[in-house]
């Protein structure tokens, strides 16, 4: 992975020689995340986690940063980066070239990890080498549990090209019948587990659907298959015009998130072999070119965990595949007081996260939400947990009549 950026360093036109382009700099950061997936000093499952984090980071980069540059190309052709002098088109060219190399690195690391997982008993099954028992279990699984919940779609004169949601994983097919070629797709059902275990190994959901395409489209000959995903521009204003509308902020954000699902495509990802016609068709329908199309041998979405065998390993062996749990330290002195507010009257408390526990701060909010002498709470939040104690205590404070303001 060394030397990946040398051509960008040498060929980038710069307004200031000591400056670098923000987008290419961010890709270097994500390359360092990818390097952690290749780092054999990290536990195996953590290396897979880093590979997944790299992938979701790249998703967000395309949705926001690449989407923003595409907007510049359309609405402000004269725009150029004030650090390097590059136009939006020049930045995109360098981004696409750099990302294609990152995809190659990602593939290499994925298959190295897959080999190491197999050594731990977590075997990803090849559909071409299933045993009779595995084949029978897979047949039963598809017919009983999977086929009834699928929503296949064929594009023809009576059925227009469907809208494909942002980052929705889709099993795509090229069909032939009645001397014509058709495109068909099956979105992966969102209420079905991503992995299935028909014995001593596991199979990904998209591979099962692609394997059984003939059962879904029995009247056609399947010539090409691939798992595909479309990334859409998500760089939309969140506050624009809200002050002029008599609209609840939550409702406004809900509408924006719905709108984001339908915005223009900025990337096509394809995982499949010998699917040139299928890829060309999608590029044409989505108005994307070769530079915006990324082929991957690894699964597009890595939001799953390889299935380790339930038997045959000690708890110590399983734990060794992850980082040891991190326990933040308790701030010295806070444990001496039953009340954080009482402790604050003795002097300020400086908490260093994540090395020290956030519990004193959460306790402070809880006390403030219940204290009759507290009249208002002002707080700035960036990212919070899905089930947030901070939000829980802020809601309790607001419901008890206190003036609560949150800057998001």
C-alpha positions as MATLAB code, in Angstrom:
seq = 'XXXXXXXXXXXXXXXXXXXXXXXXXXXXXXXXXXXXXXXXXXXXXXXXXXXXXXXXXXXXXXXXXXXXXXXXXXXXXXXXXXXXXXXXXXXXXXXXXXXXXXXXXXXXXXXXXXXXXXXXXXXXXXXXXXXXXXXXXXXXXXXXXXXXXXXXXXXXXXXXXXXXXXXXXXXXXXXXXXXXXXXXXXXXXXXXXXXXXXXXXXXXXXXXXXXXXXXXXXXXXXXXXXXXXXXXXXXXXXXXXXXXXXXXXXXXXXXXXXXXXXXXXXXXXXXXXXXXXXXXXXXXXXXXXXXXXXXXXXXXXXXXXXXXXXXXXXXXXXXXXXXXXXXXXXXXXXXXXXXXXXXXXXXXXXXXXXXXXXXXXXXXXXXXXXXXXXXXXXXXXXXXXXXXXXXXXXXXXXXXXXXXXXXX';
ca = [
       0.000    0.000    0.000;
       3.024    2.274    0.078;
       3.442    4.711   -2.775;
      -0.276    4.887   -3.488;
      -0.232    8.664   -3.473;
       3.048    9.453   -5.243;
       1.473   10.540   -8.518;
      -0.916   12.863   -6.713;
       1.982   14.467   -4.895;
       3.872   15.054   -8.173;
       1.109   16.006  -10.607;
      -1.351   18.035   -8.549;
      -1.383   21.718   -9.603;
      -1.100   23.658   -6.365;
      -1.950   27.241   -5.541;
       0.346   26.911   -2.499;
       3.130   24.281   -2.613;
       2.835   23.508    1.102;
      -0.920   22.827    0.956;
      -2.788   19.659   -0.001;
      -6.254   18.958   -1.282;
      -8.782   18.195    1.438;
     -10.472   15.301   -0.376;
      -7.231   13.514   -1.270;
      -5.998   14.100    2.282;
      -9.162   12.450    3.620;
      -8.590    9.447    1.352;
      -5.096    9.143    2.845;
      -6.700    9.061    6.279;
      -9.041    6.273    5.173;
      -6.075    4.422    3.709;
      -4.601    4.398    7.224;
      -7.844    2.797    8.463;
      -7.421    0.173    5.742;
      -3.828   -0.380    6.860;
      -5.136   -1.364   10.309;
      -7.117   -4.150    8.627;
      -3.836   -5.444    7.177;
      -1.944   -5.066   10.448;
      -1.295   -8.572   11.763;
      -0.644   -7.171   15.239;
      -4.403   -6.508   15.526;
      -6.787   -9.353   16.489;
      -8.514  -11.012   13.546;
     -12.074   -9.823   14.191;
     -10.807   -6.290   14.818;
      -9.030   -6.349   11.458;
     -12.336   -7.257    9.817;
     -13.978   -4.399   11.748;
     -11.395   -1.972   10.363;
     -12.148   -3.222    6.851;
     -15.859   -2.598    7.473;
     -15.133    0.877    8.898;
     -13.018    1.720    5.843;
     -15.961    0.708    3.632;
     -18.604    2.738    5.477;
     -16.208    5.720    5.621;
     -15.883    5.546    1.851;
     -19.671    5.352    1.476;
     -20.083    8.589    3.425;
     -17.250   10.231    1.478;
     -19.012    9.567   -1.825;
     -22.420   10.590   -0.535;
     -21.204   13.922    0.863;
     -17.843   15.030   -0.519;
     -18.096   13.555   -4.020;
     -21.739   14.637   -4.152;
     -20.689   18.179   -3.246;
     -18.052   18.274   -6.015;
     -20.598   17.065   -8.549;
     -22.894   19.897   -7.445;
     -20.040   22.366   -8.014;
     -19.535   21.034  -11.542;
     -23.187   21.657  -12.332;
     -23.913   24.918  -10.523;
     -20.533   26.645  -10.220;
     -18.218   25.617  -13.093;
     -15.682   28.289  -12.152;
     -15.126   26.797   -8.676;
     -11.585   25.735   -7.764;
     -10.018   24.552   -4.540;
      -8.339   27.558   -2.898;
      -5.526   25.373   -1.538;
      -4.412   23.552   -4.695;
      -6.149   25.390   -7.539;
      -7.859   22.212   -8.751;
     -11.325   22.464  -10.269;
     -14.106   20.145   -9.142;
     -13.602   17.999  -12.273;
      -9.850   17.700  -11.610;
     -10.472   16.699   -8.010;
     -12.988   14.061   -9.064;
     -10.567   12.581  -11.612;
      -7.903   12.160   -8.932;
     -10.437   10.829   -6.416;
     -11.694    8.160   -8.822;
      -8.155    7.039   -9.695;
      -7.116    6.860   -6.035;
     -10.274    5.018   -4.952;
      -9.895    2.348   -7.638;
      -6.486    1.512   -6.142;
      -8.016    1.441   -2.666;
     -10.614   -1.053   -3.895;
      -7.800   -3.325   -5.084;
      -6.126   -3.100   -1.668;
      -9.456   -3.770    0.038;
      -9.994   -6.898   -2.071;
      -6.517   -8.243   -1.298;
      -6.943   -7.672    2.442;
     -10.441   -9.192    2.468;
      -9.309  -12.467    0.908;
      -6.312  -12.629    3.218;
      -8.671  -12.252    6.176;
     -11.055  -14.804    4.709;
      -8.203  -17.301    4.549;
      -7.255  -16.595    8.174;
     -10.873  -16.901    9.313;
     -11.066  -20.289    7.622;
      -8.114  -21.307    9.769;
     -10.245  -20.368   12.795;
     -13.161  -22.469   11.532;
     -15.188  -19.569   10.085;
     -15.493  -20.888    6.526;
     -17.264  -18.878    3.835;
     -18.799  -21.562    1.631;
     -18.314  -21.673   -2.120;
     -21.612  -22.354   -3.870;
     -19.762  -24.542   -6.397;
     -18.422  -26.936   -3.769;
     -21.375  -27.509   -1.427;
     -21.884  -30.980   -0.046;
     -25.172  -32.765   -0.717;
     -26.318  -32.007    2.821;
     -25.433  -28.319    2.500;
     -27.175  -28.146   -0.895;
     -30.334  -29.739    0.545;
     -30.390  -27.367    3.528;
     -29.867  -24.393    1.254;
     -32.711  -25.509   -1.050;
     -35.063  -25.803    1.915;
     -33.977  -22.451    3.289;
     -34.562  -20.666   -0.011;
     -37.937  -22.273   -0.744;
     -39.325  -21.929    2.790;
     -37.852  -18.759    4.234;
     -36.361  -16.615    1.482;
     -38.342  -16.957   -1.736;
     -41.677  -15.833   -0.178;
     -40.208  -12.476    0.968;
     -38.399  -11.534   -2.265;
     -39.627   -8.694   -4.526;
     -38.272   -9.429   -8.013;
     -38.605   -6.793  -10.733;
     -38.101   -7.092  -14.500;
     -37.608   -4.027  -16.681;
     -39.582   -4.246  -19.929;
     -42.138   -2.241  -21.919;
     -44.693   -2.611  -19.126;
     -42.316   -2.147  -16.197;
     -40.076    0.948  -16.140;
     -36.627    0.992  -14.562;
     -37.232    1.020  -10.795;
     -35.800    3.448   -8.275;
     -32.924    1.805   -6.392;
     -32.453    3.199   -2.897;
     -29.193    4.666   -1.745;
     -26.746    1.890   -0.719;
     -29.437   -0.790   -1.007;
     -27.772   -4.077   -1.923;
     -29.379   -5.598   -5.012;
     -29.037   -8.928   -6.804;
     -29.026   -8.027  -10.521;
     -29.579  -10.299  -13.535;
     -29.404  -10.142  -17.309;
     -32.185  -12.329  -18.723;
     -32.818  -13.590  -22.237;
     -36.186  -14.677  -23.552;
     -38.304  -14.303  -26.717;
     -35.231  -13.083  -28.623;
     -34.864  -10.160  -26.240;
     -32.584   -9.205  -23.372;
     -34.025   -7.964  -20.079;
     -32.638   -6.466  -16.878;
     -34.014   -7.835  -13.613;
     -33.265   -7.124   -9.975;
     -34.087   -8.429   -6.518;
     -33.403   -6.027   -3.623;
     -32.063   -7.890   -0.624;
     -34.876   -8.113    1.952;
     -34.027   -6.003    4.974;
     -35.758   -8.259    7.507;
     -33.627  -11.330    6.695;
     -30.264  -12.142    8.277;
     -27.300  -11.331    6.025;
     -25.615  -14.692    6.609;
     -26.991  -18.230    6.513;
     -25.238  -21.290    7.982;
     -26.225  -24.559    6.244;
     -23.689  -26.615    8.178;
     -20.020  -26.037    8.960;
     -19.770  -22.692    7.197;
     -21.741  -19.634    6.145;
     -23.103  -18.061    2.947;
     -23.987  -14.429    2.293;
     -27.588  -13.592    1.459;
     -26.787  -12.014   -1.923;
     -24.944  -15.168   -3.024;
     -27.972  -17.310   -2.150;
     -30.324  -15.073   -4.151;
     -28.001  -14.990   -7.164;
     -27.676  -18.789   -7.050;
     -31.434  -19.331   -7.095;
     -32.292  -16.714   -9.724;
     -33.569  -19.475  -12.014;
     -36.334  -20.279   -9.499;
     -37.373  -16.623   -9.357;
     -37.297  -16.111  -13.144;
     -38.202  -19.600  -14.455;
     -39.249  -18.418  -17.934;
     -35.926  -16.804  -18.800;
     -32.362  -17.833  -19.431;
     -29.974  -16.049  -17.030;
     -26.788  -14.917  -18.784;
     -25.228  -12.540  -16.218;
     -25.471  -12.013  -12.471;
     -23.925   -9.560  -10.016;
     -24.502   -7.945   -6.659;
     -24.718   -4.185   -7.162;
     -25.174   -1.065   -5.065;
     -25.788    2.574   -5.978;
     -24.476    5.456   -3.895;
     -26.507    8.653   -4.159;
     -25.630   12.288   -3.559;
     -26.522   13.071    0.060;
     -24.995   16.571    0.221;
     -28.245   18.426    0.912;
     -28.789   21.515    3.014;
     -30.342   20.726    6.393;
     -31.341   24.191    7.569;
     -32.089   26.040    4.335;
     -35.408   27.880    4.455;
     -36.439   26.246    7.738;
     -36.637   29.616    9.481;
     -39.145   30.730    6.837;
     -41.361   27.702    7.288;
     -43.835   26.953   10.022;
     -42.524   23.415   10.272;
     -41.330   21.188   13.085;
     -37.590   20.497   12.857;
     -38.068   16.740   13.185;
     -40.584   16.760   10.338;
     -38.213   18.878    8.252;
     -35.324   16.436    8.795;
     -37.567   13.472    8.028;
     -38.478   15.022    4.667;
     -34.817   15.702    3.891;
     -33.850   12.099    4.644;
     -36.606   10.865    2.335;
     -35.413   13.267   -0.360;
     -31.825   12.034    0.037;
     -32.866    8.493   -0.901;
     -33.907    9.720   -4.363;
     -31.034   12.053   -5.264;
     -28.744   11.485   -8.240;
     -26.330    8.535   -8.313;
     -22.624    9.272   -7.773;
     -21.181    5.725   -7.693;
     -21.996    2.237   -8.971;
     -20.448   -0.761   -7.201;
     -20.442   -4.153   -8.903;
     -19.479   -7.511   -7.411;
     -19.633  -10.155  -10.136;
     -17.779  -11.789  -12.993;
     -18.360  -11.482  -16.740;
     -21.222   -9.028  -16.359;
     -20.303   -6.435  -18.994;
     -23.813   -6.114  -20.482;
     -25.398   -5.755  -17.050;
     -22.869   -3.117  -15.995;
     -23.208   -1.181  -19.256;
     -26.994   -1.173  -18.930;
     -26.871    0.178  -15.372;
     -24.328    2.850  -16.325;
     -26.609    4.058  -19.084;
     -29.740    4.125  -16.923;
     -27.937    5.842  -14.022;
     -25.908    8.274  -16.175;
     -22.618    7.015  -14.709;
     -19.388    6.317  -16.606;
     -16.509    3.895  -16.153;
     -14.665    6.248  -13.777;
     -17.692    6.211  -11.439;
     -18.046    2.414  -11.581;
     -16.087    0.347   -9.075;
     -15.665   -3.404   -9.354;
     -14.991   -5.432   -6.231;
     -14.254   -9.102   -5.644;
     -15.002   -8.711   -1.938;
     -18.620   -8.270   -0.796;
     -19.848   -4.709   -1.329;
     -21.291   -4.412    2.156;
     -19.153   -5.720    5.012;
     -21.652   -5.023    7.768;
     -21.615   -8.600    9.073;
     -19.296  -10.795   11.141;
     -17.776  -14.059    9.886;
     -19.527  -16.917   11.660;
     -17.184  -18.656   14.081;
     -18.041  -22.250   15.085;
     -19.918  -22.497   18.369;
     -17.948  -25.530   19.489;
     -14.276  -26.379   19.584;
     -12.937  -23.090   20.970;
     -12.356  -21.945   24.509;
     -13.583  -18.564   25.706;
      -9.972  -17.411   25.816;
      -9.466  -18.336   22.153;
     -12.613  -16.452   21.136;
     -11.649  -13.399   23.199;
      -8.214  -13.368   21.565;
      -9.859  -12.515   18.244;
     -11.012   -9.135   19.660;
      -9.348   -6.290   21.490;
      -9.573   -6.614   25.260;
     -12.552   -4.587   26.554;
     -11.557   -1.050   27.487;
     -12.611    0.174   30.909;
     -12.361    3.967   31.307;
     -10.877    5.167   34.573;
     -13.016    6.777   37.264;
     -12.072   10.422   37.804;
     -10.252   10.614   41.112;
     -12.229   12.534   43.683;
     -15.670   12.176   42.085;
     -16.266    8.889   43.912;
     -15.961   10.710   47.246;
     -19.143   12.673   46.693;
     -22.669   11.311   46.376;
     -23.569   14.310   44.221;
     -21.589   15.603   41.256;
     -23.191   19.040   41.700;
     -21.956   19.109   45.304;
     -18.461   18.121   44.073;
     -18.517   20.963   41.522;
     -19.008   23.468   44.306;
     -15.503   22.499   45.461;
     -13.991   23.238   42.031;
     -14.081   22.369   38.335;
     -13.783   18.800   37.040;
     -11.824   18.112   33.828;
     -12.806   14.826   32.183;
     -10.516   13.347   29.523;
     -12.555   11.099   27.222;
     -12.426    8.274   26.364;
      -9.695    7.587   28.943;
     -11.902    8.657   31.836;
     -15.502    7.640   32.401;
     -18.280    9.872   31.101;
     -20.459    8.765   34.020;
     -19.810   11.898   36.178;
     -21.170   14.075   33.361;
     -24.228   11.845   32.854;
     -24.842   11.932   36.613;
     -24.598   15.726   36.487;
     -27.311   15.898   33.811;
     -29.537   13.525   35.776;
     -29.138   15.611   38.930;
     -29.796   18.822   36.993;
     -32.971   17.372   35.436;
     -34.312   16.651   38.949;
     -32.982   19.669   40.870;
     -35.694   22.253   41.551;
     -33.115   25.057   41.610;
     -31.956   24.348   38.027;
     -33.996   26.475   35.618;
     -32.213   25.893   32.268;
     -29.742   23.588   30.510;
     -27.650   24.567   27.459;
     -25.652   21.872   25.655;
     -23.928   21.169   22.323;
     -24.108   17.602   20.954;
     -22.220   16.079   18.034;
     -22.739   12.320   18.020;
     -24.652   10.301   20.561;
     -25.442    6.652   21.245;
     -28.560    5.085   19.749;
     -29.967    4.627   23.256;
     -28.565    7.805   24.806;
     -28.664    8.459   28.541;
     -27.789   12.094   27.781;
     -30.905   12.504   25.639;
     -32.965   10.633   28.213;
     -32.011   13.108   30.964;
     -32.455   16.150   28.704;
     -35.971   14.996   27.836;
     -36.733   14.469   31.520;
     -35.519   17.999   32.254;
     -37.680   19.487   29.491;
     -40.718   17.511   30.631;
     -40.264   18.793   34.191;
     -40.559   22.362   32.915;
     -36.913   23.392   32.590;
     -35.722   25.468   29.627;
     -33.552   23.040   27.599;
     -31.639   24.160   24.482;
     -29.567   21.720   22.428;
     -27.248   22.846   19.640;
     -26.798   19.938   17.204;
];
